[in-house]
Amino acid sequence: MLRLFQTNRIRAVQELEGDWDFEPIGSGDELPASYRYRMPVPGCWEMHPQFSTYRGRGVYRSKVTVSRKGAIRLVFKGVSHTAHVYWDGRLLGRHYNAYTPFTFVLPEVEAGEHEIAVLVDNSFHEESALHIPNDYYSYGGIIRPAAVEEIADLFIERMAFTPLYTEEGWSGKIDLVLRNTSEERRNARLHGKLGEWDVPFDEGVIVPPDATRKVSVTVPFPQAAAWSVSQPQLYALEAQLFNDDGNRVLDDLIERVGFRTVSTEGGQLKVNGEPVVLKGFNRHEDHPLCGAAIPYPLMVQDMELMLDMGANAVRTSHYPNDERLLDLCDERGIFVWEENHARGFSLKDMQHPLFERQCEDCNREMVEAHVNHPSIIIWAILNECASDTVEGREMYRKQFEQIRSMDTSRPLTFASHHRERELCFDLADIVSVNLYPLWYREEDPYELCLQARKWADDAGGKDKPMIMSEFGADGFYGYRDPSRVKGTEERQADIIKANLEAYRSLPFLSGMLIWQFCDCRVTEADGWLLTRAGTQNSKGIVDRYRRPKLAYSVVKTYFT
Ligand code: ADA
């Protein structure tokens, strides 16, 4: 299942879900002569008994039948973490980063059976600046859905919707990108609908050979109902591409959108002009039964657990999430803070020669792919990186600028743990702090939060909304003891309670996001990560199997 709604009625989309051949390989880009294993797609190879801790390279292979001669597009929603994609043995290209989607277009393919192979690499090699040993796990495999689309040689590459609210009511800006894969100039017509209402695109679009062309239109939708968490009203936005005469439909694309505004005036985070306080969780895409390749029913379970605890928000720590989770948030009414893929990089890590380019790619792919989700109300970058240095600041500045050049409708933030040394609060729209009072240090949550407000105010964050983006404590599932020592479920519950009690009485806070929703696997590596007992981060309010710890009912009391 690629999405929770139908994205095409005209374009033929064939999902590549199923068992693929698999063979681990060493160095070199030669495809294997034979394949000994079968692996599910989507899936992580760590679920296979022989690959439970495998860090390396392997090739996935499958057969695909194309129904007619013409252009196709291969779609990958996520391959962890580097993919080399081959079509009938020919390398099409490469993609880096587990958590963003990518495509390859083949302008002319014969009808019939073809071979698709994906060389997947999850090793921590020198060309990988973002996937490094970390406090989460970089799994191996084609972890999110993949598909083959049979497209016309002129097709709709993507469509972005930005809701706008003025005195006249709702309107929406629609930006469409058309792509001509042929050697000839193409003339076409566009028809659009948003819900019941027509979208009047200009009649007649000309797209030069082997080029893209952007089409934009702003349309009033005075009768549209707003999207909110209590009433998550969604609309289908459908574009159809016709030939020049308008008598033959070539292609289509359906996106699902909502009308809502987000602003940060007066030091408050506001949705549709109303102040909101985010109450929710940081969540890693991780599950003991499926790794990062979480199937839909388990996503729903996570969502239901969060809603049961009274949450209204989730932070996709620390990378862009599977689109189906975002679809669910749109549908169920959960605010999303989505962030790029970067956790805890020192200045030295950020000076890796590929760091900036890999972040830029991730930012672009994240915003282009997820811009239509009304649930996403915040974009964030670079969790706990070197924002306390002059060189680091420049990278934060550039990345914010990049995101603002693509989308100005959402506030931007980053989560900082630098306390009074932070240098980048002035660059963000929202000040967000990761502090672990009562866990890493014996500090009072209320006093520390007041102090953090002051640090932020003094460092360019004055009059900006503030979010406690992480706080929490380890609690080992089943370790209960009247001593309430660190690591017991009791102590975790006490710490969560003290934090929530403090934050709910601080009126300048626009959010509190618990670290974390569920326990997660972490990299087994040298150094401090080894001190994570059981090779997992155990600060989940539910354990890896989603069994509630004692803190669950505490959260529920405070969030509901
Ligand atoms: C940090 C970090 C998280 C996690 C957490 C912890 O704030 O952002 O990824 O590592 O600390 O558990 O200590």
Residues whose N, C-alpha, C, O or C-beta is under 5 A from the ligand:
A	BS01	ADA	D135 E384 N434 E470
